[in-house]
Amino acid sequence: MKPPPDNALWSGGWYRFARRLDSPNFGPRPAGAAIDLVVVHSISLPPGEYGGDQVQALFTNTLDWQAHPYFRAIEGLQVSSHFYVRRGGELWQFVSCDDRAWHAGTSSWQGRDNCNDFSIGIELEGIEGGPFEAAQYEALAGLCAAISQRYPVRHIAGHEHVAPGRKQDPGPGFDWPLLRDSLGWLPESFPPVT
C-alpha cells in the first residue's frame, strides 16, 4: 500500500506538531499493510519517575545503563514508539508513521499477529495502572484524530489488549470512556470496558 499523500499536518509520516527525535529502532512495514490500529502504552524511566529524558534516551539507544539500578534489568533493549506524550502534554515523535516502530512485541489484535506491522504506537508518560493527566488525554485525542485523517485507523487498544498476560499497560488508571468521548468514535473502535 502506498503511503498517503502529505498534507498540512503530515510530512512523510511525521506529524508537524510533534518534536522530532529519530530512533534507529524501526523498519519497513510489510507490503500492503493497512495502518488501522493505534496501541496506547505507558512508560516512565525509572518506573514512577517523571520529567527526565531517559525515555528519549531509551528510544534512541543512548540510555546510560549504569545510571540507575533498574536500567541494568533492561540493558541492551532496543525499542521505539512512534509517539511519546509527556505528563504536561508535550508530544515527541521517534519513527515515521509510514514505518514500523518496535513497540508492541509479540502481539495480536482481532486475529492478526505482529501488531507492529499495522499499528501506530503511542507511549504516555506514566505507570501501569496509574492515573494520567488531563493534558495527556487532550494531546492523545488530538493526535488520534490527526492520525485517523491520514491513515485508515479503525481501532484503538492498550498494550494490555494486544499482549494480554504479558503486558498490563496502560492499565486500569487509563480512562477509556474519556478518550472515546473526546474522539466521538464508535464504541466498537475501543476495547471493551470492564
Secondary structure, DSSP 4 states (H G I P E B T S, - for coil): -PPPPP-SSEETTEETTSEE---S-EEPPPTT----EEEEEEE-SSTT--SSSHHHHHHTT---TTSSHHHHHTTT-----SEEE-TT--EEE-S-TTSEES-S-S-EETTEE-GGGTEEEEEEES-TT----HHHHHHHHHHHHHHHHHS---EEEEHHHHSBTTB--S-TTS-HHHHHHHHT--GGGSPPP-
